[in-house]
Amino acid sequence: MGLLLLGWCGCHGAAEALAEILHARSDWWPQQVRLAQPYTPPGAAAPLPAGWQAVLVRVEGAEVVADFGRHGIRRLPLEDTDVLQQAAALRDQPPRRHGLLVTSLFNKFFHLEQDRAVQCKLQDFAGVEYVLFVYTDPCGAEGRAALKELRRFLAGNATALHGLRPVVIPADCELGRLTAEVTAAGLPWPVMFPYLAGPYRHSLHHEPAGNPSLVLTDANGRILGRFDQRPDGPAGADFLQTIPGLLAADRAARKGAGKLPAND
């Protein structure tokens, strides 16, 4: 298997160490993964063959979350895919100018120019290290209040939150009305086109459970924290206060993360 390229010895501890490094170094994540062995998704009539490609959603611990299209978004052990082999190759490549998530999503958003919805360009996300996904209804009272509070918090913590870009994933709201609401609120952040919001709520696999739901990721899609208005979750204001610390801790973790073993 390709794991031999990593000096793999079949040791469970080695696998855990590699998984921990890869979780911290999302800049080594590939865009797609291939199956290392046949896999039968739930409900499928036949197994998918080794080599079958899926879009990488993210790495979580010792698992890959991957989008298999009509076969759904599935979780697989790292070793059931080629993600570690690809990471070993990507570690020696020049750093990406933009994260995987930013590159795949930038043109799904709009910003306002003279009260018109204008599709975002990649350059609009220059310097973005982290993304705060705001799942809410900007056309409703709860959504308006949440966005107002978030804007106040970000304005008061600009230095600690450098590199962070909030983006809004709206609930059902027609584009004309949504544009009017964004204009009235003076919202300076990218907003996803309404007709794409539903599909991307699925494909991002954040599973928002509240209004609002906040999901903090890095530019490659690794989740750092979330708030869903769940009974056992932190209050929204408390979650916002944790964000500067989450960013600082993540930057330190990435800086201190070890390298994958050298290829043999």
N, C-alpha and C positions, 0 to 999 in steps of 0.2 A: 504494500500500500504506500501511497504518497507520504504517509506520516513518517516513513523512514527518512525522508528528506530532512526532517526536523530532529534527527537523532533519536527517534522514538524507540523506546525499549519495552513497551507494553506495561509501563509502570503507572498505576493509577495516580500516584502523587505527581508525576510529571505532567499528566493530562490536566490535573487541577491547576498546576502552576501556569501552564500555557493558557488555560482558559482565563485565569485571573489577569494575566498580562494583556490578553486580547481584549478583555472587557475594558481595561483602562485605555488601551491604545486603539480607539475606534478609527484612527487615521490609517490603520492597517486593514480595515474591513474592505472586502471587495464589493462590487455592485451586485454580483450574482454568485450563487454557489451551485455546485454540481453534486449530485448524489454519489457517494462512494460505494454504495451497494443498493440493490433493489429496495424499493420502499412502496408499501401499499397504503395510500391515504384512506382514512375512514370513508366508506361508501364507494370506493373505487372498485371496478370490476376486475382489474388486473394490476399487478405491481408496476410502478414506474421503474424503468431500467437504470442501472448505474450510468452516470453521466448526464442524467436529466437535469436541466437547469431550472433554477427558481430565483426570484428576486430576493435578495437579502433585506429583511426588514430591520433586524438588529441581532446582536449577540447578547444573550442574557445568561450570565453565569456559564454553565457548561452546556448551554443549549443555543441552537440557532433558531431564530424565528424567521421563516421564509414564506414567500407568497408563491404558491404553485398554481396561480390563475384559477381555472375552474375547479381545481382540486382543493382550493381554500388555502388559508394561512395556517401553517403547521409548525409545531415545535419538534426539533430533532436534536439528538446529541451531536456535539461538535464533530465527533469522530465519524459520524455517518455522512458527512459532507467533506468537501475539499477546502473548507474555510481556513484551516491551519496552514495548508500548503500555500494557498494564495497569500496569506498574511506574511509568510516567510519571504515571498518574492516582493511584496509591496513594501516591506520594511526598508529595503535598500533603494527604493525609488525616491525621487524628489518629492517633497510634501505637496499635496494638492493645494491649489489656490483657493478652492471652495470645498466645503464638506459634501459628502454624498447626498445628504438630505437636502441641503440648499440647492445643489445642482439639479436634483430631480424635481424640485417643487417651485423654484423661483417664478416661473411663468404661469403658475396656477393662481397667482395673486394679482390684485390691482391696487393702485394707489390713486389718489385724486390729483388731477391737474385741472384747475379752473372748474371745479365741480363736476369733472368728467372722470369716469373710471378708465384708467390707463393701465394696460398690462405691465407688470413689473419686468425689469430686465435683470440679468445676472449681476450687473454692476450695482444695482440697488441693494444687494446683499454683501457688498465688499466689506471685509473686516468682521463679518459675523462669525463668532465662535459658538454662540449658544442661541437657541430658539425657545421662546416661551409661547407654546400653543395655547390660545385662549378660545375654548369652545363655549360659545354663548350665543344668545339671540340679541344682536344689537338693536333690533326693532322692538324689543320688549323692555318693560321697566326694570326687571332684574338685570338684564344685560347692560342696559345703559348705566345703571348704578355700579356694576362691577367694573366696567371699562373706565368710568370716572375715577373710581378708587385706585385702579391699577395705574392710570396715567399720573395721578397725584404721587403715588409711591415711587414710580420710576423717575419722575422729575426730581424728587428729593434725594435720590440715591444714584445719580448719574455716574459718578466716579467709580463707585463700587460695582456698578453693573455694566461697565464698558465691555463691548463685544456681544451684548445681549440684544436680540431683536424679537420683540413680541410680534406675533402674527395672529390674526383672528380667523377662526373657522366658524362661520355663521350657521345658525340653525335656519330652518325654512324662512326665507325672506326674499322677495322678488328684488332683482337687481336695482330697479329704479328707486324703490323705497329704501333699500339698503344704502345706496349711494347718498340719498337725502339724509339718512340718519348719520352716516359717517361724516358728511359735510357739516351737519348741525353740531355734532360732537367735536369737530375739529380733530378727528382721530388721525394721528400721523403715521400709523402702522399699516403694513400690507394686510389686505383682507382677501380671503379666498373667494373666487367667483362662486356664487350660490349654486350653480349647476354642477360644480365639482365638489362641493362641500360634503355631500352625502357619500359619494364613492371614496373620498379620501378619509373620511371618518372610519371607513372599513379598512382601507389598505394601510393606513398608518398604524392601525391596531393599537390605538391608545385607549379604546373603550371608555370614552368619557361618560361619567355617570351623573353629572350634575349640571346646573346652570348658575354660575359658570363651572367649567372644569379647566384646570390649569395643568399643563404638562411641560416640564422643563427638560429639554434635551440638549445635547451638544450638536454641532453642525453635521454630524454623521448619523444622528438618530438615537444615540444612547440616552436612555432616560435617567435623569439625575434626581428628579422628585416630581410629585404631583399632588394636586388638591382636587377632590371631587365632591365636596359637600357631603361626604359619607359620615354617618354617625360616629365612626371610630377614627375619622381623619382630623387633621388640625383645622382650626378656623382659618378662613381665607386670609385675614390680615396676618395671622401668625405664620402661615406658609410664606407669604411675601417676605416677611422679615428673615426667613431662612435662606432666601435666594443668594444674597451676597456671600454667605458662608459656604453654600454649595458650590458656587463658582470658584471661590478661592481654594476650597479643598480639592476640587477636580483638577484645577491647574497644577496644584502641587502633586497630585497623584500621577498625572500624565508625565510631569517632569521627572518624577522618581521611578516610574515604571521601568522594570528591567527589559532587556532585549530578549527576543526569542532565541533559542539555541541556534548556533551556526549550522548551516547546511553541511552535510557530510559529502 
